[in-house]
Amino acid sequence: MKAYDYDCPVEATLEVIGGKWKATCLYYLIEGPKRFSELMELLETASSRILSKQLKELEEHEVIKRKIYSEVPPRVEYSLTDYGKTLLPLIEMICDWGERRLEKTGKKAIYNESH
């Protein structure tokens, strides 16, 4: 991993969770491990290339772990690490803010109802 200097702590946070799908992946991983195909299904408009890249970056930052099962065909699951779980209050705050924004704008979100 590269060493960076930041102008503020927000930059250090956004380096880890910034990106089109990273925070959303973390949101869905709160409920437990997910296979790549499950994440693709939840993130309908995500391209597999970008999602794969962003999951790899989250793994490099030790926020998620990738577990490969020795099965045929191989099964891979992504889950939050203990370090990644420290982001839960932040993800919950982002979710709450987003819900208030949706109410304010009159728009709706279609998402996994288990949250």
The first five atom37 places (N, CA, C, CB, O) and aatype in JSON, in Angstrom:
{
  "aatype": [12, 11, 0, 18, 3, 18, 3, 4, 14, 19, 6, 0, 16, 10, 6, 19, 9, 7, 7, 11, 17, 11, 0, 16, 4, 10, 18, 18, 10, 9, 6, 7, 14, 11, 1, 13, 15, 6, 10, 12, 6, 10, 10, 6, 16, 0, 15, 15, 1, 9, 10, 15, 11, 5, 10, 11, 6, 10, 6, 6, 8, 6, 19, 9, 11, 1, 11, 9, 18, 15, 6, 19, 14, 14, 1, 19, 6, 18, 15, 10, 16, 3, 18, 7, 11, 16, 10, 10, 14, 10, 9, 6, 12, 9, 4, 3, 17, 7, 6, 1, 1, 10, 6, 11, 16, 7, 11, 11, 0, 9, 18, 2, 6, 15, 8],
  "atom_mask": [
    [1, 1, 1, 1, 1],
    [1, 1, 1, 1, 1],
    [1, 1, 1, 1, 1],
    [1, 1, 1, 1, 1],
    [1, 1, 1, 1, 1],
    [1, 1, 1, 1, 1],
    [1, 1, 1, 1, 1],
    [1, 1, 1, 1, 1],
    [1, 1, 1, 1, 1],
    [1, 1, 1, 1, 1],
    [1, 1, 1, 1, 1],
    [1, 1, 1, 1, 1],
    [1, 1, 1, 1, 1],
    [1, 1, 1, 1, 1],
    [1, 1, 1, 1, 1],
    [1, 1, 1, 1, 1],
    [1, 1, 1, 1, 1],
    [1, 1, 1, 0, 1],
    [1, 1, 1, 0, 1],
    [1, 1, 1, 1, 1],
    [1, 1, 1, 1, 1],
    [1, 1, 1, 1, 1],
    [1, 1, 1, 1, 1],
    [1, 1, 1, 1, 1],
    [1, 1, 1, 1, 1],
    [1, 1, 1, 1, 1],
    [1, 1, 1, 1, 1],
    [1, 1, 1, 1, 1],
    [1, 1, 1, 1, 1],
    [1, 1, 1, 1, 1],
    [1, 1, 1, 1, 1],
    [1, 1, 1, 0, 1],
    [1, 1, 1, 1, 1],
    [1, 1, 1, 1, 1],
    [1, 1, 1, 1, 1],
    [1, 1, 1, 1, 1],
    [1, 1, 1, 1, 1],
    [1, 1, 1, 1, 1],
    [1, 1, 1, 1, 1],
    [1, 1, 1, 1, 1],
    [1, 1, 1, 1, 1],
    [1, 1, 1, 1, 1],
    [1, 1, 1, 1, 1],
    [1, 1, 1, 1, 1],
    [1, 1, 1, 1, 1],
    [1, 1, 1, 1, 1],
    [1, 1, 1, 1, 1],
    [1, 1, 1, 1, 1],
    [1, 1, 1, 1, 1],
    [1, 1, 1, 1, 1],
    [1, 1, 1, 1, 1],
    [1, 1, 1, 1, 1],
    [1, 1, 1, 1, 1],
    [1, 1, 1, 1, 1],
    [1, 1, 1, 1, 1],
    [1, 1, 1, 1, 1],
    [1, 1, 1, 1, 1],
    [1, 1, 1, 1, 1],
    [1, 1, 1, 1, 1],
    [1, 1, 1, 1, 1],
    [1, 1, 1, 1, 1],
    [1, 1, 1, 1, 1],
    [1, 1, 1, 1, 1],
    [1, 1, 1, 1, 1],
    [1, 1, 1, 1, 1],
    [1, 1, 1, 1, 1],
    [1, 1, 1, 1, 1],
    [1, 1, 1, 1, 1],
    [1, 1, 1, 1, 1],
    [1, 1, 1, 1, 1],
    [1, 1, 1, 1, 1],
    [1, 1, 1, 1, 1],
    [1, 1, 1, 1, 1],
    [1, 1, 1, 1, 1],
    [1, 1, 1, 1, 1],
    [1, 1, 1, 1, 1],
    [1, 1, 1, 1, 1],
    [1, 1, 1, 1, 1],
    [1, 1, 1, 1, 1],
    [1, 1, 1, 1, 1],
    [1, 1, 1, 1, 1],
    [1, 1, 1, 1, 1],
    [1, 1, 1, 1, 1],
    [1, 1, 1, 0, 1],
    [1, 1, 1, 1, 1],
    [1, 1, 1, 1, 1],
    [1, 1, 1, 1, 1],
    [1, 1, 1, 1, 1],
    [1, 1, 1, 1, 1],
    [1, 1, 1, 1, 1],
    [1, 1, 1, 1, 1],
    [1, 1, 1, 1, 1],
    [1, 1, 1, 1, 1],
    [1, 1, 1, 1, 1],
    [1, 1, 1, 1, 1],
    [1, 1, 1, 1, 1],
    [1, 1, 1, 1, 1],
    [1, 1, 1, 0, 1],
    [1, 1, 1, 1, 1],
    [1, 1, 1, 1, 1],
    [1, 1, 1, 1, 1],
    [1, 1, 1, 1, 1],
    [1, 1, 1, 1, 1],
    [1, 1, 1, 1, 1],
    [1, 1, 1, 1, 1],
    [1, 1, 1, 0, 1],
    [1, 1, 1, 1, 1],
    [1, 1, 1, 1, 1],
    [1, 1, 1, 1, 1],
    [1, 1, 1, 1, 1],
    [1, 1, 1, 1, 1],
    [1, 1, 1, 1, 1],
    [1, 1, 1, 1, 1],
    [1, 1, 1, 1, 1],
    [1, 1, 1, 1, 1]
  ],
  "atom_positions": [
    [[0.83, -1.16, 0.0], [0.0, 0.0, 0.0], [0.89, 1.24, 0.0], [-0.95, -0.01, 1.2], [1.95, 1.26, 0.63]],
    [[0.46, 2.26, -0.7], [1.23, 3.49, -0.79], [1.05, 4.33, 0.47], [0.82, 4.29, -2.03], [0.01, 4.29, 1.12]],
    [[2.09, 5.08, 0.8], [1.99, 6.02, 1.91], [1.59, 7.38, 1.35], [3.34, 6.11, 2.71], [2.15, 7.84, 0.36]],
    [[0.62, 8.01, 1.99], [0.12, 9.29, 1.53], [0.21, 10.32, 2.63], [-1.32, 9.16, 1.03], [0.18, 9.99, 3.82]],
    [[0.32, 11.57, 2.22], [0.15, 12.69, 3.14], [-1.19, 13.32, 2.77], [1.35, 13.73, 3.04], [-1.54, 13.4, 1.6]],
    [[-1.93, 13.75, 3.76], [-3.26, 14.28, 3.55], [-3.35, 15.71, 4.05], [-4.32, 13.4, 4.24], [-2.63, 16.11, 4.97]],
    [[-4.23, 16.46, 3.44], [-4.51, 17.82, 3.9], [-5.43, 17.82, 5.11], [-5.12, 18.64, 2.78], [-5.41, 18.75, 5.92]],
    [[-6.25, 16.76, 5.24], [-7.16, 16.66, 6.39], [-7.59, 15.2, 6.56], [-8.4, 17.58, 6.2], [-7.41, 14.39, 5.65]],
    [[-8.15, 14.86, 7.72], [-8.57, 13.49, 7.97], [-9.66, 13.0, 7.03], [-9.04, 13.36, 9.39], [-9.78, 11.79, 6.79]],
    [[-10.46, 13.91, 6.5], [-11.52, 13.51, 5.57], [-10.9, 12.83, 4.34], [-12.37, 14.73, 5.13], [-11.44, 11.85, 3.84]],
    [[-9.79, 13.35, 3.88], [-9.1, 12.73, 2.73], [-8.67, 11.31, 3.04], [-7.88, 13.57, 2.33], [-8.79, 10.42, 2.19]],
    [[-8.16, 11.09, 4.25], [-7.71, 9.74, 4.63], [-8.89, 8.77, 4.65], [-7.01, 9.78, 6.02], [-8.75, 7.62, 4.26]],
    [[-10.04, 9.24, 5.11], [-11.25, 8.41, 5.14], [-11.74, 8.13, 3.73], [-12.36, 9.08, 5.96], [-12.05, 6.99, 3.39]],
    [[-11.81, 9.18, 2.91], [-12.32, 9.01, 1.55], [-11.39, 8.18, 0.67], [-12.54, 10.37, 0.91], [-11.84, 7.59, -0.31]],
    [[-10.11, 8.13, 1.01], [-9.22, 7.24, 0.27], [-9.68, 5.8, 0.42], [-7.76, 7.4, 0.75], [-9.58, 5.01, -0.52]],
    [[-10.19, 5.46, 1.59], [-10.62, 4.09, 1.87], [-12.04, 3.84, 1.36], [-10.54, 3.81, 3.36], [-12.28, 2.83, 0.69]],
    [[-13.0, 4.73, 1.67], [-14.4, 4.45, 1.34], [-14.92, 5.24, 0.15], [-15.25, 4.73, 2.52], [-16.06, 5.04, -0.27]],
    [[-14.1, 6.15, -0.39], [-14.53, 6.93, -1.54], [-14.55, 6.07, -2.79], [0.0, 0.0, 0.0], [-13.7, 5.19, -2.95]],
    [[-15.47, 6.32, -3.64], [-15.61, 5.53, -4.86], [-17.08, 5.19, -5.03], [0.0, 0.0, 0.0], [-17.83, 5.15, -4.06]],
    [[-17.47, 4.96, -6.23], [-18.89, 4.78, -6.53], [-19.56, 3.68, -5.71], [-19.05, 4.47, -7.99], [-20.7, 3.86, -5.29]],
    [[-18.89, 2.56, -5.46], [-19.56, 1.41, -4.85], [-19.01, 0.99, -3.48], [-19.47, 0.26, -5.76], [-19.59, 0.11, -2.85]],
    [[-17.93, 1.59, -3.01], [-17.3, 1.11, -1.77], [-18.21, 1.22, -0.56], [-16.05, 1.89, -1.51], [-18.41, 0.23, 0.15]],
    [[-18.77, 2.39, -0.31], [-19.63, 2.56, 0.87], [-20.87, 1.69, 0.76], [-20.03, 4.03, 1.04], [-21.36, 1.17, 1.76]],
    [[-21.39, 1.53, -0.46], [-22.57, 0.7, -0.65], [-22.24, -0.77, -0.38], [-23.13, 0.87, -2.08], [-23.04, -1.48, 0.21]],
    [[-21.07, -1.22, -0.81], [-20.64, -2.59, -0.5], [-20.56, -2.78, 1.01], [-19.28, -2.91, -1.16], [-21.03, -3.79, 1.53]],
    [[-19.97, -1.83, 1.7], [-19.86, -1.92, 3.16], [-21.25, -1.99, 3.79], [-19.08, -0.73, 3.72], [-21.47, -2.75, 4.73]],
    [[-22.17, -1.2, 3.27], [-23.55, -1.19, 3.75], [-24.16, -2.59, 3.65], [-24.4, -0.17, 2.95], [-24.77, -3.07, 4.6]],
    [[-23.99, -3.24, 2.51], [-24.57, -4.57, 2.31], [-23.81, -5.66, 3.07], [-24.59, -4.9, 0.83], [-24.39, -6.69, 3.4]],
    [[-22.53, -5.44, 3.35], [-21.76, -6.43, 4.1], [-22.04, -6.38, 5.6], [-20.27, -6.23, 3.85], [-21.62, -7.27, 6.34]],
    [[-22.74, -5.35, 6.05], [-23.09, -5.25, 7.47], [-23.88, -6.48, 7.89], [-23.92, -3.97, 7.74], [-23.69, -7.0, 9.0]],
    [[-24.77, -6.96, 7.03], [-25.62, -8.1, 7.41], [-24.91, -9.44, 7.33], [-26.84, -8.14, 6.54], [-25.46, -10.45, 7.76]],
    [[-23.7, -9.46, 6.77], [-22.94, -10.7, 6.72], [-22.24, -10.9, 5.39], [0.0, 0.0, 0.0], [-22.39, -10.08, 4.48]],
    [[-21.47, -11.98, 5.27], [-20.69, -12.23, 4.06], [-21.57, -12.3, 2.81], [-19.92, -13.53, 4.2], [-22.72, -12.73, 2.86]],
    [[-21.0, -11.85, 1.71], [-21.68, -11.88, 0.41], [-20.73, -12.41, -0.64], [-22.2, -10.48, 0.02], [-19.53, -12.14, -0.6]],
    [[-21.27, -13.17, -1.57], [-20.51, -13.59, -2.74], [-20.5, -12.43, -3.72], [-21.12, -14.88, -3.38], [-21.34, -11.53, -3.66]],
    [[-19.54, -12.47, -4.63], [-19.42, -11.42, -5.65], [-20.74, -11.3, -6.42], [-18.24, -11.72, -6.62], [-21.22, -10.2, -6.67]],
    [[-21.32, -12.43, -6.8], [-22.56, -12.42, -7.58], [-23.71, -11.77, -6.79], [-22.94, -13.84, -7.99], [-24.56, -11.11, -7.38]],
    [[-23.72, -11.96, -5.47], [-24.75, -11.32, -4.64], [-24.58, -9.81, -4.64], [-24.7, -11.86, -3.2], [-25.56, -9.07, -4.74]],
    [[-23.33, -9.37, -4.53], [-23.08, -7.92, -4.56], [-23.46, -7.34, -5.92], [-21.61, -7.62, -4.25], [-24.03, -6.25, -6.0]],
    [[-23.14, -8.07, -6.98], [-23.5, -7.61, -8.33], [-25.02, -7.47, -8.46], [-22.97, -8.6, -9.41], [-25.52, -6.53, -9.08]],
    [[-25.74, -8.4, -7.87], [-27.2, -8.36, -7.92], [-27.74, -7.17, -7.13], [-27.79, -9.67, -7.36], [-28.68, -6.5, -7.57]],
    [[-27.14, -6.9, -5.98], [-27.57, -5.77, -5.16], [-27.23, -4.43, -5.8], [-26.94, -5.86, -3.78], [-27.96, -3.45, -5.65]],
    [[-26.11, -4.4, -6.5], [-25.63, -3.17, -7.15], [-25.87, -3.3, -8.66], [-24.11, -2.91, -6.84], [-24.93, -3.41, -9.44]],
    [[-27.12, -3.29, -9.03], [-27.54, -3.61, -10.39], [-26.81, -2.85, -11.49], [-28.98, -3.36, -10.51], [-26.57, -3.4, -12.56]],
    [[-26.45, -1.6, -11.23], [-25.83, -0.8, -12.29], [-24.3, -0.82, -12.25], [-26.3, 0.62, -12.19], [-23.65, -0.17, -13.06]],
    [[-23.74, -1.57, -11.31], [-22.27, -1.65, -11.21], [-21.72, -2.56, -12.3], [-21.84, -2.16, -9.8], [-22.31, -3.59, -12.63]],
    [[-20.58, -2.16, -12.83], [-19.9, -3.06, -13.77], [-19.04, -4.02, -12.95], [-19.03, -2.27, -14.82], [-18.52, -3.65, -11.9]],
    [[-18.9, -5.24, -13.43], [-18.12, -6.23, -12.67], [-16.66, -5.8, -12.54], [-18.2, -7.6, -13.34], [-16.03, -6.08, -11.53]],
    [[-16.13, -5.12, -13.55], [-14.74, -4.67, -13.51], [-14.53, -3.63, -12.4], [-14.33, -4.07, -14.88], [-13.58, -3.74, -11.62]],
    [[-15.4, -2.64, -12.33], [-15.26, -1.59, -11.31], [-15.52, -2.16, -9.92], [-16.23, -0.42, -11.59], [-14.8, -1.85, -8.97]],
    [[-16.56, -3.0, -9.79], [-16.85, -3.59, -8.48], [-15.67, -4.44, -8.0], [-18.13, -4.45, -8.54], [-15.29, -4.36, -6.83]],
    [[-15.11, -5.22, -8.88], [-13.96, -6.06, -8.53], [-12.78, -5.19, -8.08], [-13.55, -6.94, -9.73], [-12.11, -5.51, -7.1]],
    [[-12.54, -4.11, -8.79], [-11.44, -3.18, -8.45], [-11.67, -2.56, -7.08], [-11.3, -2.08, -9.53], [-10.75, -2.47, -6.27]],
    [[-12.89, -2.12, -6.83], [-13.17, -1.46, -5.55], [-13.14, -2.44, -4.38], [-14.51, -0.75, -5.61], [-12.71, -2.07, -3.29]],
    [[-13.59, -3.66, -4.6], [-13.48, -4.67, -3.55], [-12.02, -4.97, -3.24], [-14.21, -5.96, -3.96], [-11.65, -5.14, -2.08]],
    [[-11.2, -5.02, -4.28], [-9.76, -5.25, -4.08], [-9.15, -4.11, -3.26], [-9.04, -5.38, -5.45], [-8.31, -4.35, -2.39]],
    [[-9.55, -2.87, -3.54], [-9.03, -1.72, -2.79], [-9.48, -1.79, -1.33], [-9.5, -0.4, -3.44], [-8.69, -1.5, -0.43]],
    [[-10.73, -2.16, -1.08], [-11.2, -2.3, 0.3], [-10.41, -3.39, 1.02], [-12.71, -2.63, 0.33], [-10.11, -3.27, 2.21]],
    [[-10.09, -4.45, 0.29], [-9.29, -5.54, 0.87], [-7.87, -5.05, 1.17], [-9.25, -6.75, -0.1], [-7.32, -5.39, 2.22]],
    [[-7.28, -4.28, 0.27], [-5.93, -3.75, 0.5], [-5.88, -2.85, 1.72], [-5.45, -2.97, -0.74], [-4.86, -2.78, 2.4]],
    [[-6.98, -2.15, 2.0], [-7.06, -1.28, 3.18], [-7.49, -2.06, 4.42], [-8.03, -0.13, 2.93], [-7.7, -1.47, 5.48]],
    [[-7.62, -3.39, 4.29], [-7.95, -4.28, 5.39], [-9.31, -3.99, 6.02], [-6.89, -4.19, 6.45], [-9.52, -4.23, 7.21]],
    [[-10.23, -3.48, 5.21], [-11.59, -3.19, 5.65], [-12.49, -4.39, 5.41], [-12.14, -1.94, 4.93], [-13.42, -4.64, 6.17]],
    [[-12.21, -5.14, 4.34], [-12.93, -6.38, 4.07], [-11.92, -7.5, 3.87], [-13.86, -6.24, 2.82], [-10.74, -7.26, 3.63]],
    [[-12.42, -8.73, 3.99], [-11.56, -9.87, 3.69], [-12.25, -10.71, 2.63], [-11.26, -10.73, 4.97], [-13.48, -10.73, 2.52]],
    [[-11.44, -11.38, 1.87], [-11.91, -12.24, 0.79], [-11.56, -13.66, 1.17], [-11.27, -11.84, -0.6], [-10.39, -13.99, 1.37]],
    [[-12.56, -14.51, 1.27], [-12.33, -15.9, 1.64], [-12.65, -16.78, 0.44], [-13.2, -16.32, 2.88], [-13.73, -16.7, -0.14]],
    [[-11.67, -17.6, 0.08], [-11.83, -18.52, -1.05], [-12.03, -19.92, -0.49], [-10.59, -18.46, -2.01], [-11.2, -20.41, 0.28]],
    [[-13.12, -20.56, -0.87], [-13.41, -21.93, -0.44], [-12.89, -22.9, -1.49], [-14.93, -22.13, -0.2], [-13.02, -22.66, -2.69]],
    [[-12.29, -24.01, -1.03], [-11.79, -25.02, -1.97], [-12.93, -25.91, -2.41], [-10.65, -25.87, -1.33], [-13.1, -27.03, -1.92]],
    [[-13.69, -25.41, -3.32], [-14.81, -26.14, -3.89], [-14.72, -26.05, -5.4], [-16.18, -25.58, -3.38], [-13.96, -25.24, -5.94]],
    [[-15.48, -26.88, -6.06], [-15.55, -26.8, -7.52], [-17.01, -26.56, -7.87], [-14.99, -28.11, -8.22], [-17.86, -27.4, -7.58]],
    [[-17.32, -25.42, -8.5], [-16.44, -24.29, -8.79], [-16.07, -23.54, -7.51], [-17.1, -23.33, -9.8], [-16.79, -23.62, -6.51]],
    [[-14.95, -22.82, -7.54], [-14.51, -22.1, -6.33], [-15.56, -21.08, -5.89], [-13.15, -21.4, -6.6], [-16.2, -20.42, -6.72]],
    [[-15.72, -20.96, -4.6], [-16.65, -19.99, -4.04], [-15.83, -18.95, -3.29], [-17.71, -20.67, -3.09], [-14.94, -19.29, -2.51]],
    [[-16.15, -17.68, -3.53], [-15.45, -16.57, -2.87], [-16.48, -15.74, -2.14], [-14.64, -15.71, -3.9], [-17.52, -15.39, -2.71]],
    [[-16.2, -15.41, -0.88], [-17.07, -14.55, -0.1], [-16.29, -13.36, 0.43], [-17.72, -15.33, 1.06], [-15.11, -13.45, 0.74]],
    [[-16.99, -12.24, 0.51], [-16.42, -11.02, 1.07], [-17.14, -10.73, 2.38], [-16.55, -9.81, 0.08], [-18.35, -10.9, 2.48]],
    [[-16.38, -10.29, 3.38], [-16.97, -9.92, 4.66], [-16.16, -8.8, 5.28], [-17.03, -11.15, 5.62], [-15.02, -8.53, 4.88]],
    [[-16.76, -8.14, 6.26], [-16.07, -7.07, 6.97], [-15.03, -7.66, 7.92], [-17.07, -6.19, 7.75], [-15.27, -8.69, 8.54]],
    [[-13.91, -7.01, 8.02], [-12.92, -7.35, 9.04], [-13.31, -6.63, 10.33], [-11.46, -6.96, 8.59], [-14.22, -5.8, 10.33]],
    [[-12.64, -6.95, 11.42], [-12.89, -6.21, 12.66], [-12.6, -4.73, 12.45], [-12.02, -6.77, 13.83], [-13.34, -3.88, 12.93]],
    [[-11.54, -4.43, 11.72], [-11.2, -3.04, 11.41], [-12.32, -2.41, 10.56], [-9.83, -2.96, 10.66], [-12.69, -1.26, 10.78]],
    [[-12.83, -3.15, 9.61], [-13.92, -2.66, 8.76], [-15.18, -2.38, 9.57], [0.0, 0.0, 0.0], [-15.92, -1.45, 9.26]],
    [[-15.41, -3.17, 10.6], [-16.6, -2.97, 11.44], [-16.54, -1.64, 12.19], [-16.74, -4.12, 12.44], [-17.57, -1.13, 12.62]],
    [[-15.34, -1.08, 12.34], [-15.25, 0.23, 12.98], [-15.86, 1.33, 12.11], [-13.78, 0.57, 13.29], [-16.11, 2.43, 12.59]],
    [[-16.12, 1.02, 10.83], [-16.76, 1.98, 9.93], [-18.29, 1.95, 10.04], [-16.35, 1.68, 8.5], [-18.96, 2.81, 9.46]],
    [[-18.85, 0.99, 10.78], [-20.31, 0.86, 10.86], [-21.02, 2.13, 11.32], [-20.66, -0.27, 11.79], [-22.02, 2.5, 10.71]],
    [[-20.54, 2.82, 12.37], [-21.23, 4.06, 12.75], [-21.23, 5.09, 11.62], [-20.58, 4.66, 14.0], [-22.21, 5.82, 11.44]],
    [[-20.15, 5.16, 10.87], [-20.07, 6.09, 9.76], [-21.05, 5.7, 8.66], [-18.64, 6.15, 9.2], [-21.75, 6.56, 8.12]],
    [[-21.11, 4.42, 8.32], [-22.03, 3.95, 7.28], [-23.48, 4.2, 7.72], [-21.81, 2.44, 6.98], [-24.31, 4.6, 6.91]],
    [[-23.77, 3.96, 8.99], [-25.12, 4.22, 9.5], [-25.47, 5.7, 9.42], [-25.25, 3.72, 10.95], [-26.59, 6.06, 9.08]],
    [[-24.51, 6.56, 9.73], [-24.75, 8.01, 9.63], [-24.98, 8.42, 8.18], [-23.56, 8.79, 10.23], [-25.84, 9.26, 7.9]],
    [[-24.21, 7.85, 7.26], [-24.39, 8.15, 5.84], [-25.79, 7.69, 5.4], [-23.29, 7.45, 4.98], [-26.47, 8.4, 4.66]],
    [[-26.2, 6.52, 5.86], [-27.52, 6.0, 5.53], [-28.62, 6.92, 6.08], [-27.69, 4.57, 6.1], [-29.57, 7.25, 5.36]],
    [[-28.5, 7.32, 7.33], [-29.49, 8.22, 7.94], [-29.57, 9.54, 7.18], [-29.15, 8.48, 9.42], [-30.67, 10.04, 6.91]],
    [[-28.42, 10.1, 6.83], [-28.4, 11.36, 6.09], [-29.07, 11.18, 4.74], [-26.95, 11.87, 5.92], [-29.83, 12.04, 4.29]],
    [[-28.77, 10.05, 4.09], [-29.38, 9.76, 2.79], [-30.89, 9.63, 2.88], [0.0, 0.0, 0.0], [-31.6, 10.11, 1.99]],
    [[-31.39, 9.01, 3.94], [-32.84, 8.9, 4.12], [-33.48, 10.27, 4.3], [-33.16, 8.02, 5.33], [-34.54, 10.54, 3.74]],
    [[-32.83, 11.15, 5.07], [-33.36, 12.52, 5.23], [-33.32, 13.26, 3.9], [-32.54, 13.29, 6.29], [-34.23, 14.03, 3.58]],
    [[-32.27, 13.04, 3.13], [-32.18, 13.69, 1.81], [-33.3, 13.2, 0.89], [-30.8, 13.42, 1.16], [-33.91, 14.0, 0.18]],
    [[-33.57, 11.9, 0.91], [-34.64, 11.36, 0.09], [-35.99, 11.97, 0.48], [-34.7, 9.83, 0.23], [-36.8, 12.31, -0.39]],
    [[-36.22, 12.12, 1.79], [-37.46, 12.74, 2.25], [-37.55, 14.18, 1.76], [-37.55, 12.69, 3.79], [-38.6, 14.63, 1.3]],
    [[-36.45, 14.9, 1.87], [-36.41, 16.31, 1.46], [-36.66, 16.48, -0.03], [-35.06, 16.94, 1.83], [-37.36, 17.41, -0.45]],
    [[-36.1, 15.6, -0.83], [-36.22, 15.72, -2.28], [-37.44, 15.01, -2.85], [-34.98, 15.18, -2.94], [-37.79, 15.18, -4.01]],
    [[-38.1, 14.2, -2.0], [-39.26, 13.46, -2.48], [-38.91, 12.27, -3.34], [0.0, 0.0, 0.0], [-39.78, 11.69, -3.99]],
    [[-37.64, 11.89, -3.36], [-37.22, 10.74, -4.13], [-37.28, 9.49, -3.26], [-35.8, 10.95, -4.7], [-37.43, 9.58, -2.05]],
    [[-37.16, 8.35, -3.88], [-37.22, 7.08, -3.17], [-35.98, 6.25, -3.5], [-38.5, 6.3, -3.53], [-35.36, 6.42, -4.55]],
    [[-35.65, 5.37, -2.58], [-34.54, 4.42, -2.81], [-35.12, 3.03, -2.82], [-33.42, 4.55, -1.72], [-35.99, 2.7, -2.01]],
    [[-34.66, 2.23, -3.73], [-35.03, 0.82, -3.76], [-33.82, 0.07, -3.27], [-35.49, 0.33, -5.21], [-32.79, 0.03, -3.96]],
    [[-33.91, -0.51, -2.09], [-32.77, -1.22, -1.53], [-33.24, -2.41, -0.73], [-31.93, -0.3, -0.66], [-34.43, -2.61, -0.52]],
    [[-32.28, -3.18, -0.31], [-32.54, -4.38, 0.47], [-33.31, -3.99, 1.74], [-31.21, -5.13, 0.83], [-32.79, -3.24, 2.57]],
    [[-34.52, -4.47, 1.88], [-35.39, -4.09, 2.99], [-34.94, -4.61, 4.34], [-36.77, -4.59, 2.72], [-35.53, -4.24, 5.36]],
    [[-33.9, -5.45, 4.4], [-33.46, -5.97, 5.69], [-32.73, -4.91, 6.52], [-32.56, -7.17, 5.49], [-32.43, -5.15, 7.69]],
    [[-32.45, -3.76, 5.92], [-31.76, -2.69, 6.68], [-32.75, -1.7, 7.2], [-30.73, -1.99, 5.81], [-32.36, -0.73, 7.86]]
  ]
}
